[in-house]
């Protein structure tokens, strides 16, 4: 029983064939520089064939959909009606939902005999407490235009928080957790007893932590100031905040390995970019410690979180009085498996757990079908 998981982005299609029960990945790949999703999907199938996988071996196709809005939060079998509804949500995620819908449409044409299932990035945060979900704006405007904090990377936050409980051999319901998903996109969540009580991303994936190319939190007055004073259009501003801000905007680089090299060479811009990134991250950790009241575990995941020992060290440095103490040897060890990096005496356990959104999506598909 294998599921083909597709993640169709604005310029790439990532794919993986996963066995939901065993968790085994049979093949994985990416098609880049996508301009035609029909061509891209045929390249995906070429990749499957090269790996010895026939489409006859598949029982479903799982699609990552970034924004499900208020209505869609359960894994859902895709039909024409669902696609039409998801099209209406594109303004909420203009960089993510449209390419996902194009990928879904082509995949359904090429594999019409299989169930196609949408798994939503926002699903885990659907039931955020109202105090965390609502913005303090005119309530009628918010209701009319469905403005609230939706949260993103939910598939990863759910998977990692569950894996943390398994690693610690503790009931999920007994744990208060902070999950730090640090990749090119970055988000944090506070999870109490398996249920999220807050997350850093909001209406769109731009809110929250400093990211590779996204600004994260900023004064909304900046937008009107640039429109009114600098003569920038709304599209110009949105493009800047999404694609030319964050670590790239400040330091000219998104790869943290290169950023560290430039810092070592005395590059002041790279140093500033890193310092702003860490400062924002520490603010969220502190805020979530306060929200949770009692925190049992903090987990790092995704590309930067799993692989950058310096980011992990600097994000939690000097917090021993708050119950957080890393073990330097554990933190700097190079291994891929889930592991503990906190000192034995640390009241709060700190973990590194590789995320596996594809496996989570495959298992969601299996549950649906």
N, C-alpha and C positions, 0 to 999 in steps of 0.2 A: 504494500500500500504506500504509494508515493504521491507527493503533492508538488507541483511546479509552482514556485513562489516568484512573482514578478513585481519589481519595483521600477515603474516607468517614470523617469525624471525628465527634466526639460532638455537634457542633451545626452542622456544615457538610459539604458535599460539593464538593470541588474537582475540576475536570475539564479535560482538554486533549486535543485530537486532534493526534497527532504522526505525521509520516512518519519512520520509523526510519532509512532510508537517507540522506535529505537533511538530517535534523534540523529540518526546517521544522515550525513549529507552525501548524496551520490555524485553530484557534480555542482559546480558553481562557476559563474562567469559574469562578464559585463560587456555590453555593446556600447561603444562610446561614439560621440559626435553624431548623434542621431538627428536626422532631418526628416526621415520618412519611417513611421512606426511599422508599416507593413514590411519594409526591408529589414528593419531592426529585429522584428519578431522572427523572420525567416532565418536571420543569423543566430538567434537563440536556438531555434530548432536544429540548425547545423551543429551548434555546440552540443546539444543533447545527443545527436547522432554520433558525433565524434567520441562521446563518453560511453557509447553503447546503450543509450537509453531510448527506448521507443515511446512514442506518445501513447501506445497501448498499455504501457506500464503505469500510466497516470490515472488517478481517481478524481482529481480536482485541480483547479488552478486558483491559487490565492493571490489576491492583488492588494498591495499596500495602498490605501487611500488616506491622504494626510488629514483632510477635514471632513468630518461627518455632520457638522452642525449640531443642533439640538436633537434632531430626530433620529439620527443613525449612530448607534453606539454598540450594537450587537453585530457579530459577523453575519453578513447577509448575502444570500444567493443573489447574483446580479441578473436583472432582467431589464427590458427597455424602460420600464417605469422608474426603476431605481436610477438608471443612468440619467434620465431626464431630471430627476430630483437633485442628483449630485452636480449636474451642470449648473443648477441655480446657486450652488454653494461656491462656485469658482471665484466670485469676488472676495470671499473670505480667505482664500488661499490661491491667489492668482499665479504664483510660481509653481505650485505643486499639483493642484487638482486637475487643471486642463491637460497636462501631459499624461497623468495617470488615466484619465478618461480616454485619451487617444490610444494608449497602450491596451486598455481593457477592450475597446471596440475592435482592435485588430486581433487580439488574442481570441475573442469570441468568434470572429470569422474563421480563424485558422483551426480552432478546436471547438466546433459547435456541439460536439457530442458530450462534452464534459461540463460539470457544474463549475461556474466561476464565482468565487466568493470574495466580497470586499471586506477587508479588515481595516478598521479605522484607527488612525494614530491618536485621535482625540478620545477614544472610547473609555480608557481607564479613568479619565478625569471627568466623565460625564456627570457624576454625582458629587462633585466638589461641594463643600458647605457653601451656602449662599454668601457668607461673609468673605470667602476667598474667591468666589466665582464672579461676583458683581463689581462693576466699575461704579464709582461715585459720579455718574453723569445723570442728566435728565432721564427719569425712568421711562417716560413715554417714548422718547427717542430710542433708548436701549431696547425696549420691547418691540418696537416697530421694525428695527433693523437687526434684531437678534444679536445685539452687542453684549458680550459677556466674555469671561476668561474660559477658553476651551481647553488649553493645555495641549502639548504635543509630545512626541516620543513616548506616547503612552504604552505602546506594545513593549518597548524596552524597559520602561519603569516597572511595569507589571512583572515581566519575566525576571528581571534582576532582583526585585524585592522578594519574589517567591524563591529564587535560587539562594538568596542569602539565608532564608529560613531553613532551607534544606542543608546548606553548608554548616549552619550552626546547630543542626538537629534540634530545632526549636519550633513550636507551633507558630505559624505566621500570625495568628491572632494575638500572640503575646508580645510581638515586637513593635517597637517604634523605630522607624528607619528614616534616614536621609539618603536618597539616591542621587548621584551626580553623574549624569550622562554627558560626557565631555568629548564631543567630536567636532567636526567643522560647524555643525549646529550643536548647541549646548543647552541643557536644561537641568533643573534641579527639582526634586520633589520631596515633600514630607509625607510619610506614609505611616499611619497609625493602625495597627492591627490588620494590615493588608489593604486598607482603604486610604486613598490619598486625601489629605486635608489641605494641601496647597501645592502649587507648582509654579515655576518661574515664567513659562510662556503663557500668552494670553489669548486675545482674539486672533492673533496671527503668530507665527513662529518668530517674530522679531523681538518680542518682549523678553526681559530677563537678563540672563548672563551675557557677557561679551562673547561673541562667537568669531568664527573664522572671517566671515565677511559681513555679518550683521551687527548692528549697533548694540542690541539689547536695550535696557532701560534708558530713556532720555526724556528731558522736559518736552512735552508736546508743543510748547511754545516755540521750539526750534523750527518746527515744520511751518508754522504760519510766518515766523520771522524770515525764513529763507524764501518763502513764496512772495511775501510783501516787499522785502528789502533787497534780496539778491536776485529777484526776478526768476527764480527757478519754478518750473512747472511741478504739479503734483507728481507726474511720472518721473521727472528728474530726481525729486526728493526720495520717492519710493525706491528707485533704482540705486541711489547712493546708499540708503539705509540698509538695503538688502544685499547689495553686491560689492560696495566699495567702502564699507565701514568695518567695525570690529578690529580684530588684530591686523587684517590687511590694511584697513584705512589708516591706522596709527603707525604700524611698523613696516608696511609694504610686503608682508609675508604671511602665509597661512600655515605653512609647514613648521610645526614647533621645533623640529630638529634643526632646521635652518635658522629659526628665530634664536635658539640657544647659541648657535655658532656666532651669529651676528652680535649677540650680547657679549659673548666672550671676547669678540674683537673690538668691543668698545662702542658699538652702534647705539647712540642715545635714543633713536626712534624705536628700535627693537626693544630696548630696556623699558621705555615708557609703555609700549603696547603690552608687554608681559606684566608690568606692574598694575596697569589698569585691569587687565584680565583677572589677576589674582585678587586684587582688591574687591572687585565685584563678587567673585566667588566666595570669598570669606564673609562678605556681608550676608549672602544668602544662607550660608552655613549657620551663622550666628542667629539669623532670623528664625530659621527652622528649629534650632535648638530651643529657642524661646517658645515657639508655637507648640512643639511636642511636649515640652515640660520635662519629660524623661526620654532620653534617646539611648537606644541599645546598640545600634549599628549604623555606620556610615559606609556606603559602598561607592567606589569609583568604577565607571564602565565606559565603553566606547573608545574610539581610537586614541585620544589624548589621555583619557582617564585610565585606560588599561596599560598604556605604554610609557607614559612620561612620569618618571619618579620625582623629578624636580617640581612639577606642577602639584603632585600629591603632597610632597613635603611642604611646599610654600603655602598651599591652601590651608594646611592644618597646623602650621608652625606656631609655637607659643600658646597653645590652647590646653596645656596640661591642667590648668586650674578649672577648665570646663569639662575635664574628664577625657581628653583626647591626647594620646601619646603614641607616636609612631615608633616602630623599631626600624632603625636605619638599614640594617642588613636585610630584613625582610622587604622593605620598601624598594631597595635597589636591585633585588634579585630579578633576573630575567627569566620569566617563565610565563606560559600562556594560561595555565590552569587557574581556576578560582583559588584564592589564597588570602590568608590573614596577613596584614602588614602592620598591625598595631602591636605595641608592647604587651607582654603577658599581664602586666599590672594595670593596663589602661582600662578604666571603667567602661568606656565606649569602645566597642570592637570596630576596627576599620578593615574593610575587605576590598579586594579587587576581584570583580567577577566579569568575565567576558560576556557581553550581551549576545543574544542570538534571536534577533527579530524574525528571521526566516523560519526558524523552528517554531516560534510562538505563533506565527501566521499559519504555518502548516497544521499545527494542532488545533487552531481555531477552525480551520476548514474541515478537519476531520470530525470535529464535534457537530458542525452544521449538517454534514452530509450523512 
